[in-house]
Amino acid sequence: MRGEPRDAVGEFAVQVEHVGERLLVEVIGELDLLTTPALTQAVPDVPLGGHCVIDLREVPFMDSTAVHALIAVHQRACDEGWTLAILRVPGSLVDRLLEHCGMSARVELLG
């Protein structure tokens, strides 16, 4: 979907791609109280020693619900023995929120 124009306000999608033991979860649209459950449901069981990357480059806005969900996914990764990274656009609103909330101390931030 990257590169395609989005006419509808509020379009939201989560796409999951498995590449070996790596899981890529691409989020498109705003992450808020209504859409965040789709993100947490999209992160299925990751194998022990596996790696999950959540791609937030197409997320223009996220609220505290989304931050809480990312912290919960990170905790799950720690508990289950896999790693989590977040791909974001440096300097974006989402990036500043992640930095402000201390996510860079918990999760590898890519981008």
C-alpha positions in Angstrom: 0.0 0.0 0.0 3.0 2.3 0.4 2.9 5.0 -2.2 -0.8 4.7 -3.0 -2.9 7.8 -2.5 -5.3 7.7 0.4 -8.4 9.8 -0.2 -10.5 8.7 2.8 -9.9 10.4 6.0 -9.3 7.9 8.8 -8.2 5.0 6.6 -6.5 2.4 8.8 -4.8 -0.9 8.0 -2.5 -3.3 9.6 -0.5 -5.7 7.4 1.6 -8.6 8.7 4.4 -10.3 6.8 6.4 -13.2 8.0 10.0 -13.5 6.8 11.6 -16.5 8.4 11.6 -15.9 12.2 11.1 -12.1 11.5 7.6 -10.6 11.7 6.9 -7.2 10.0 3.8 -5.4 11.2 3.1 -2.4 9.0 0.5 0.1 10.4 -1.1 2.6 8.1 -3.3 5.4 9.6 -3.9 6.9 13.1 -3.4 4.7 16.2 -5.9 5.6 18.8 -8.5 4.1 21.1 -10.5 2.6 18.2 -7.6 1.3 16.1 -5.0 0.2 18.6 -6.6 -3.2 19.3 -6.0 -4.1 15.6 -2.3 -3.6 16.2 -2.1 -5.7 19.3 -4.1 -8.5 17.6 -1.8 -8.4 14.6 1.2 -9.4 16.7 0.7 -13.1 16.9 3.0 -15.6 18.6 6.6 -14.8 17.7 8.9 -17.8 17.9 11.5 -17.9 20.8 14.5 -16.0 19.6 12.4 -14.4 16.8 12.2 -10.7 16.0 9.2 -8.4 15.4 9.4 -5.0 13.7 6.4 -2.7 14.0 6.5 -0.2 11.1 5.0 3.1 12.2 6.3 5.2 9.2 2.7 5.6 7.8 1.2 6.6 11.2 0.7 10.4 11.4 -0.8 10.4 14.9 -1.0 8.1 17.9 -2.4 8.6 21.4 -1.5 7.2 24.8 -3.6 4.1 24.1 -1.1 3.2 21.3 1.9 3.9 23.6 0.5 1.7 26.3 -0.1 -1.1 23.7 3.5 -0.8 22.4 4.8 -1.1 26.0 2.6 -4.2 26.5 3.9 -5.7 23.3 7.5 -5.0 24.4 6.8 -6.6 27.8 5.3 -9.6 26.0 8.5 -9.9 23.9 10.6 -9.8 27.1 8.4 -12.5 28.8 8.4 -14.8 25.7 12.0 -14.5 24.6 11.8 -12.5 21.3 12.9 -9.0 20.4 10.9 -6.0 19.3 11.9 -3.0 17.2 9.9 0.0 16.0 10.5 1.6 12.6 9.6 5.3 12.6 10.3 8.5 10.7 12.9 10.5 12.8 11.6 13.8 13.9 7.9 13.0 13.2 5.2 13.5 15.8 5.2 9.8 16.5 8.9 9.7 16.9 8.8 12.6 19.3 6.1 10.9 21.3 8.1 7.7 21.5 11.1 9.6 22.7 9.1 11.6 25.2 7.6 8.5 26.7 11.0 6.8 27.1 10.5 4.1 24.5 14.0 4.5 23.1 15.3 3.1 26.4 13.0 0.0 26.1 12.8 -0.7 22.4 15.2 -0.4 19.5 14.0 2.5 17.3 14.9 2.2 13.7 14.7 4.8 10.9 
